[in-house]
Amino acid sequence: MSLLKHDGRIVYSTCSLNPVENEAVIAEALKLNPGMLSLAKFGMRIDLHYLPHSIPACGCFVDVA
């Protein structure tokens, strides 16, 4: 996080639908960096889950901080 530019963005993405690899990692990053990170606001739910039937892949997760 120390290399993140002021007002920069971090995009976290996995090819997993496992909450331990997705939401739990985001929650831990937010907890370990209080006041340094916040989830981006785009007027919609920001953590995206793409299920296998909706894209030509096994599924993926994306979040932006």
C-alpha positions in Angstrom: 0.0 0.0 0.0 2.9 2.3 0.5 3.5 2.4 -3.2 0.0 3.5 -4.0 -0.2 7.0 -5.5 -2.3 9.6 -3.5 -5.9 9.2 -4.7 -4.8 6.1 -6.7 -6.9 3.0 -7.2 -6.2 -0.7 -6.4 -8.1 -3.2 -8.4 -8.2 -6.7 -6.8 -9.4 -9.5 -9.0 -9.4 -13.3 -8.8 -10.6 -16.2 -10.9 -12.3 -17.5 -7.8 -15.7 -17.3 -6.3 -14.4 -18.3 -2.8 -15.2 -15.6 -0.2 -12.0 -16.4 1.7 -10.0 -15.4 -1.4 -12.2 -12.5 -2.2 -14.2 -10.5 0.4 -12.0 -11.7 3.2 -8.9 -10.4 1.6 -10.5 -7.0 1.0 -11.8 -6.9 4.6 -8.3 -7.7 5.9 -6.6 -5.1 3.7 -9.1 -2.4 4.9 -8.6 -3.5 8.5 -4.8 -3.4 8.3 -4.7 0.0 6.6 -7.3 2.1 8.5 -7.9 5.5 6.9 -5.6 4.6 4.0 -8.1 2.6 1.9 -11.8 2.8 1.3 -14.0 1.0 -1.3 -14.6 3.0 -4.4 -18.1 4.4 -4.9 -19.6 4.1 -8.4 -23.3 4.3 -7.5 -23.5 0.5 -7.5 -22.3 -2.4 -5.5 -18.6 -2.4 -6.2 -17.6 -6.0 -5.5 -18.6 -7.9 -8.7 -19.1 -11.6 -9.0 -19.2 -13.0 -12.5 -20.7 -16.5 -12.4 -19.7 -19.2 -14.8 -23.1 -19.1 -16.7 -22.8 -15.3 -17.3 -19.3 -15.2 -18.9 -17.2 -17.7 -20.9 -15.0 -18.6 -17.9 -15.2 -20.4 -14.5 -16.2 -17.2 -12.7 -14.3 -14.3 -11.2 -14.4 -11.5 -8.6 -13.4 -7.9 -8.9 -13.2 -5.1 -6.3 -11.8 -1.6 -6.4 -10.3 0.3 -3.5 
